[in-house]
Amino acid sequence: MWLFGVGQGPFCVDDLGGVGYSRLPLSAPMTPRQERHSLSRAALRTLARATPAALLLVSAIATGATGAMGTACGGKSTGGGVHSPERQSESEYDLAVDTYHKQDYRQALDHVLKAIELNDENAKANKFAAELYVLFCDKGEDLTVPDCHIDLAEKYARQAVKADDHFIDAKNTLASVFILEKKYKDAIEIYSAIVKDPTYETMYLAWGNLGWAQVQAGQLDEGIRSLKNASTEPRFCVGFYRLGVAYEKKGDNQAALSSYTQALGNENCQKLQDGFSGRARVELSLGKAQEARADLEKCKEIAAESKTGKACSKELARIVAVGPTSAAQ
């Protein structure tokens, strides 16, 4: 929790943002060559550089469909000749994937909407359209920007699920949109069903998303239990980050510090900006001003112009102005 280029480590990607710290809302569609790779390996590569909002759709098309895997992997099989609307829809979808890989996101959206126009039961295309609309909401970070149409993201995610009720990743996408819309009850309902499905390839992601929805809904104890289930994958640094947020909300700063440190202890997760910001907060509350200053400097270094980066810069300036002893009080 929504990816093309593979980064340097098993959980590193640098997909939508090009270089540096990517705020990713969706898992990238896969090229035919990438589709031949293991589904679980594809999902593992999506996690290290994204914000919490970005990671909501992390198991989307990257764990999705190859044509040979049938409806459970991303849409109903298409019939008819080469010029049938269904086949043309698949061709438009492939063009959308290709242009997305070239970082031409508006052209990708044009192609995927054409795919849906040709066949409104193309589940993969509907799901991808939903994720692209999230992308235009500042990659899930700001629903108020002029290009954001989160209502359309929900519309197409719903259509994807309606087209193929067995397409679990489409359900994940829909639930992720619900979280962005603060419809936590609806998100929890979907994720609760997903974690009971033994066929789901990347269960730790489902538990991580369920736990995050519960935490955002104020169900802290339930969220902590779910996020602990997500931590069965030790490289899932965002799961540990979310667990830190949950403990921080609960007022257990020592446990929060431990979880944030676990998140940042993975060498492939050194671009998790919100992790450094969160750890700095609890370090200040625990009187560890020098450690907090180091984390804030790292946070600023990752992306000074991001929302989190600006907040870290502001807090760092305050610490410098008042001194570490006063800052920790």
MOZIRA-V346748 format. One record per pair of residues at least 24 apart in sequence whose C-alpha atoms are under 10 Angstrom apart, sorted by the first residue. I is the first residue (numbers start at 1). J is the second residue. If there is no record, write none. Layout:
I_J + I_J
//
This chain:
1_25 + 1_26 + 1_27 + 1_43 + 1_46 + 1_47 + 1_50 + 1_51 + 1_52 + 1_53 + 1_54 + 1_55 + 1_56 + 1_57 + 1_58 + 1_59 + 1_60 + 1_172 + 1_173 + 1_176 + 1_205 + 1_206 + 1_208 + 1_209 + 1_238 + 2_26 + 2_27 + 2_28 + 2_29 + 2_43 + 2_46 + 2_47 + 2_50 + 2_54 + 2_55 + 2_56 + 2_57 + 2_58 + 2_59 + 2_60 + 2_61 + 2_62 + 2_128 + 2_131 + 2_132 + 2_134 + 2_135 + 2_139 + 2_173 + 2_176 + 3_27 + 3_28 + 3_29 + 3_30 + 3_42 + 3_43 + 3_45 + 3_46 + 3_58 + 3_59 + 3_60 + 3_61 + 3_62 + 3_100 + 3_101 + 4_28 + 4_29 + 4_30 + 4_31 + 4_34 + 4_42 + 4_45 + 4_46 + 4_62 + 4_97 + 4_98 + 4_100 + 4_101 + 4_102 + 4_103 + 5_30 + 5_45 + 5_46 + 5_101 + 6_42 + 6_45 + 6_46 + 7_45 + 7_46 + 7_48 + 7_49 + 7_268 + 8_45 + 8_268 + 9_44 + 9_45 + 9_46 + 9_47 + 9_48 + 9_267 + 9_268 + 9_269 + 10_41 + 10_42 + 10_43 + 10_44 + 10_45 + 10_46 + 10_47 + 10_48 + 10_235 + 10_268 + 10_269 + 11_41 + 11_42 + 11_43 + 11_44 + 11_45 + 11_46 + 11_47 + 11_48 + 11_49 + 11_235 + 11_236 + 11_237 + 11_266 + 11_267 + 11_268 + 11_269 + 12_44 + 12_45 + 12_46 + 12_47 + 12_48 + 12_49 + 12_50 + 12_268 + 12_269 + 12_270 + 12_271 + 13_44 + 13_45 + 13_46 + 13_47 + 13_48 + 13_49 + 13_50 + 13_268 + 14_45 + 14_46 + 14_47 + 14_48 + 14_49 + 14_50 + 15_46 + 15_49 + 15_50 + 15_100 + 15_101 + 15_103 + 16_100 + 16_101 + 16_102 + 16_103 + 16_105 + 16_135 + 16_139 + 17_49 + 17_50 + 17_103 + 17_139 + 18_103 + 20_49 + 20_271 + 20_302 + 20_303 + 21_48 + 21_49 + 21_50 + 21_51 + 21_270 + 21_271 + 21_272 + 21_273 + 21_302 + 21_303 + 21_306 + 22_48 + 22_49 + 22_50 + 22_51 + 22_54 + 22_139 + 22_271 + 22_272 + 22_273 + 22_303 + 23_49 + 23_50 + 23_51 + 23_52 + 23_53 + 23_54 + 23_55 + 23_135 + 23_138 + 23_139 + 23_140 + 23_141 + 23_272 + 23_306 + 24_49 + 24_50 + 24_51 + 24_52 + 24_53 + 24_54 + 24_55 + 24_56 + 24_57 + 24_58 + 24_134 + 24_135 + 24_138 + 24_139 + 24_140 + 24_141 + 25_50 + 25_51 + 25_52 + 25_53 + 25_54 + 25_55 + 25_56 + 25_57 + 25_58 + 25_60 + 25_131 + 25_132 + 25_133 + 25_134 + 25_135 + 25_136 + 25_137 + 25_138 + 25_139 + 25_140 + 25_141 + 25_173 + 25_176 + 25_177 + 26_50 + 26_53 + 26_54 + 26_55 + 26_56 + 26_57 + 26_58 + 26_59 + 26_60 + 26_61 + 26_62 + 26_128 + 26_130 + 26_131 + 26_132 + 26_133 + 26_134 + 26_135 + 26_139 + 26_140 + 26_173 + 26_176 + 27_54 + 27_55 + 27_56 + 27_57 + 27_58 + 27_59 + 27_60 + 27_61 + 27_62 + 27_63 + 27_64 + 27_128 + 27_131 + 27_173 + 28_57 + 28_58 + 28_59 + 28_60 + 28_61 + 28_62 + 28_63 + 28_64 + 28_97 + 28_100 + 28_101 + 28_128 + 28_131 + 28_132 + 29_60 + 29_61 + 29_62 + 29_63 + 29_64 + 29_65 + 29_93 + 29_94 + 29_96 + 29_97 + 29_98 + 29_100 + 29_101 + 29_124 + 29_125 + 29_128 + 30_61 + 30_62 + 30_63 + 30_64 + 30_65 + 30_66 + 30_94 + 30_97 + 30_98 + 30_100 + 30_101 + 31_62 + 31_66 + 31_94 + 31_97 + 31_98 + 31_101 + 32_65 + 32_66 + 32_67 + 32_94 + 34_62 + 34_66 + 35_61 + 35_62 + 35_63 + 35_64 + 35_65 + 35_66 + 35_67 + 36_66 + 37_63 + 38_63 + 39_63 + 39_64 + 39_65 + 39_201 + 39_202 + 40_200 + 40_201 + 40_202 + 40_203 + 41_202 + 43_201 + 43_202 + 43_205 + 44_202 + 44_205 + 44_233 + 44_235 + 44_236 + 46_236 + 47_205 + 47_235 + 47_236 + 47_237 + 47_238 + 47_239 + 47_268 + 47_269 + 47_272 + 48_235 + 48_236 + 48_237 + 48_238 + 48_263 + 48_264 + 48_266 + 48_267 + 48_268 + 48_269 + 48_270 + 48_271 + 48_272 + 48_273 + 49_237 + 49_238 + 49_268 + 49_269 + 49_270 + 49_271 + 49_272 + 49_273 + 49_274 + 50_139 + 50_238 + 50_269 + 50_271 + 50_272 + 50_273 + 50_274 + 51_139 + 51_140 + 51_141 + 51_238 + 51_241 + 51_271 + 51_272 + 51_273 + 51_274 + 51_275 + 51_308 + 52_140 + 52_141 + 52_209 + 52_212 + 52_238 + 52_239 + 52_241 + 52_242 + 52_272 + 52_274 + 52_275 + 53_139 + 53_140 + 53_141 + 53_142 + 53_176 + 53_177 + 53_179 + 53_180 + 53_212 + 54_134 + 54_135 + 54_138 + 54_139 + 54_140 + 54_141 + 54_176 + 54_180 + 55_140 + 55_176 + 55_205 + 55_208 + 55_209 + 55_238 + 56_140 + 56_172 + 56_173 + 56_174 + 56_175 + 56_176 + 56_177 + 56_178 + 56_179 + 56_180 + 56_205 + 56_206 + 56_208 + 56_209 + 56_210 + 56_212 + 56_213 + 57_131 + 57_134 + 57_140 + 57_169 + 57_170 + 57_171 + 57_172 + 57_173 + 57_174 + 57_175 + 57_176 + 57_177 + 57_205 + 57_209 + 58_169 + 58_172 + 58_173 + 58_176 + 58_205 + 58_206 + 58_209 + 59_168 + 59_169 + 59_170 + 59_172 + 59_173 + 59_201 + 59_202 + 59_203 + 59_205 + 59_206 + 60_124 + 60_127 + 60_128 + 60_131 + 60_168 + 60_169 + 60_170 + 60_171 + 60_172 + 60_173 + 61_124 + 61_125 + 61_127 + 61_128 + 61_131 + 61_169 + 61_170 + 61_173 + 62_169 + 63_168 + 63_169 + 63_200 + 63_201 + 63_202 + 64_124 + 64_167 + 64_168 + 64_169 + 64_170 + 65_123 + 65_124 + 65_167 + 65_169 + 70_167 + 71_123 + 71_124 + 71_163 + 71_164 + 71_165 + 71_166 + 71_167 + 72_164 + 72_165 + 72_166 + 72_167 + 72_168 + 72_169 + 72_199 + 73_123 + 73_124 + 73_164 + 73_166 + 73_167 + 73_168 + 73_169 + 73_170 + 74_122 + 74_123 + 74_124 + 74_125 + 74_126 + 74_127 + 74_160 + 74_161 + 74_163 + 74_164 + 74_165 + 74_166 + 74_167 + 74_168 + 74_169 + 74_170 + 75_121 + 75_122 + 75_123 + 75_124 + 75_125 + 75_126 + 75_127 + 75_160 + 75_161 + 75_163 + 75_164 + 75_165 + 75_166 + 75_167 + 75_170 + 76_121 + 76_122 + 76_123 + 76_124 + 76_163 + 76_164 + 76_166 + 76_167 + 77_122 + 78_119 + 78_121 + 78_122 + 84_118 + 84_119 + 85_115 + 85_116 + 85_117 + 85_118 + 85_119 + 86_115 + 86_116 + 86_118 + 86_119 + 86_120 + 86_121 + 86_122 + 87_115 + 87_118 + 87_119 + 88_114 + 88_115 + 88_118 + 88_119 + 89_113 + 89_114 + 89_115 + 89_116 + 89_117 + 89_118 + 89_119 + 89_120 + 89_121 + 89_122 + 89_125 + 90_115 + 90_116 + 90_118 + 90_119 + 90_122 + 90_124 + 90_125 + 91_115 + 92_116 + 92_118 + 92_125 + 93_122 + 93_124 + 93_125 + 93_126 + 93_128 + 93_129 + 94_125 + 96_125 + 96_128 + 96_129 + 97_125 + 97_128 + 100_132 + 105_132 + 105_133 + 105_135 + 105_136 + 106_132 + 106_133 + 106_136 + 108_132 + 109_133 + 113_156 + 116_156 + 116_159 + 120_156 + 120_159 + 120_160 + 120_163 + 121_159 + 121_160 + 121_161 + 121_162 + 121_163 + 121_164 + 122_159 + 122_160 + 122_163 + 122_164 + 123_156 + 123_157 + 123_158 + 123_159 + 123_160 + 123_161 + 123_162 + 123_163 + 123_164 + 123_165 + 123_167 + 123_170 + 124_157 + 124_160 + 124_161 + 124_163 + 124_164 + 124_167 + 124_169 + 124_170 + 125_156 + 125_157 + 125_159 + 125_160 + 126_153 + 126_155 + 126_156 + 126_157 + 126_158 + 126_159 + 126_160 + 126_161 + 126_162 + 126_163 + 126_170 + 127_153 + 127_154 + 127_155 + 127_156 + 127_157 + 127_158 + 127_159 + 127_160 + 127_161 + 127_167 + 127_169 + 127_170 + 127_171 + 127_172 + 127_173 + 127_174 + 128_153 + 128_156 + 128_157 + 128_160 + 128_170 + 128_173 + 129_153 + 129_154 + 129_155 + 129_156 + 129_157 + 129_160 + 130_154 + 130_155 + 130_156 + 130_157 + 130_158 + 130_159 + 130_160 + 130_170 + 130_173 + 130_174 + 130_177 + 131_156 + 131_157 + 131_170 + 131_173 + 131_174 + 131_176 + 131_177 + 134_176 + 134_177 + 134_180 + 140_176 + 140_177 + 140_180 + 141_180 + 141_307 + 142_180 + 143_180 + 143_181 + 150_177 + 150_178 + 150_180 + 150_181 + 151_177 + 151_181 + 153_177 + 153_178 + 154_178 + 154_181 + 168_193 + 168_194 + 168_197 + 168_199 + 168_200 + 168_201 + 169_194 + 169_200 + 169_206 + 172_205 + 172_206 + 172_209 + 172_210 + 175_209 + 175_210 + 175_213 + 176_209 + 176_210 + 176_213 + 178_213 + 179_209 + 179_210 + 179_212 + 179_213 + 179_214 + 179_216 + 179_217 + 180_213 + 182_213 + 182_216 + 182_217 + 183_213 + 183_216 + 183_217 + 184_210 + 184_212 + 184_213 + 184_214 + 184_215 + 184_216 + 184_217 + 184_218 + 185_213 + 185_214 + 185_217 + 186_213 + 187_212 + 187_213 + 187_214 + 187_217 + 188_212 + 188_213 + 188_214 + 188_217 + 189_213 + 192_226 + 195_226 + 202_230 + 202_233 + 203_229 + 203_230 + 203_232 + 203_233 + 204_228 + 204_229 + 204_230 + 204_231 + 204_232 + 204_233 + 204_234 + 204_236 + 204_239 + 205_229 + 205_230 + 205_231 + 205_233 + 205_236 + 205_238 + 205_239 + 206_230 + 207_231 + 207_232 + 207_239 + 208_236 + 208_238 + 208_239 + 208_240 + 208_242 + 208_243 + 209_239 + 209_242 + 211_239 + 211_242 + 211_243 + 211_246 + 212_239 + 212_242 + 212_243 + 212_245 + 212_246 + 214_246 + 215_242 + 215_243 + 215_245 + 215_246 + 215_247 + 215_249 + 215_250 + 216_245 + 216_246 + 216_249 + 218_246 + 218_249 + 218_250 + 219_246 + 220_245 + 220_246 + 220_247 + 220_249 + 220_250 + 221_246 + 221_247 + 221_250 + 222_246 + 223_247 + 224_250 + 234_262 + 234_263 + 234_266 + 235_262 + 235_263 + 235_265 + 235_266 + 235_267 + 235_268 + 235_269 + 236_262 + 236_263 + 236_266 + 236_269 + 237_261 + 237_262 + 237_263 + 237_264 + 237_265 + 237_266 + 237_268 + 237_269 + 237_270 + 237_272 + 237_275 + 238_262 + 238_263 + 238_264 + 238_269 + 238_272 + 238_274 + 238_275 + 239_263 + 240_264 + 240_275 + 241_272 + 241_274 + 241_275 + 241_276 + 241_278 + 241_279 + 242_274 + 242_275 + 242_278 + 244_275 + 244_278 + 244_279 + 244_282 + 245_274 + 245_275 + 245_278 + 245_279 + 245_282 + 248_278 + 248_279 + 248_281 + 248_282 + 251_282 + 252_282 + 253_279 + 253_281 + 253_282 + 253_283 + 253_285 + 253_286 + 254_282 + 254_283 + 254_285 + 254_286 + 255_282 + 256_281 + 256_282 + 256_283 + 257_281 + 257_282 + 257_283 + 257_286 + 270_298 + 270_299 + 270_302 + 271_298 + 271_299 + 271_301 + 271_302 + 271_303 + 272_299 + 272_302 + 273_298 + 273_299 + 273_300 + 273_301 + 273_302 + 273_303 + 273_306 + 273_308 + 273_309 + 273_312 + 274_299 + 274_307 + 274_308 + 274_309 + 274_312 + 275_299 + 276_300 + 276_302 + 276_308 + 276_312 + 277_308 + 277_309 + 277_311 + 277_312 + 277_315 + 278_308 + 278_312 + 280_312 + 280_315 + 280_316 + 281_312 + 281_315 + 281_328 + 282_328 + 283_328 + 284_319 + 284_324 + 284_325 + 284_327 + 284_328 + 284_329 + 285_327 + 285_328 + 285_329 + 286_328 + 286_329 + 287_324 + 287_325 + 287_326 + 287_327 + 287_328 + 287_329 + 288_324 + 288_325 + 288_327 + 288_328 + 288_329 + 289_319 + 289_323 + 289_324 + 289_325 + 289_326 + 289_327 + 289_328 + 289_329 + 290_319 + 290_323 + 290_324 + 290_325 + 290_327 + 290_328 + 291_324 + 292_316 + 292_319 + 292_324 + 292_327 + 292_328 + 293_317 + 293_319 + 293_320 + 293_324 + 293_327
//
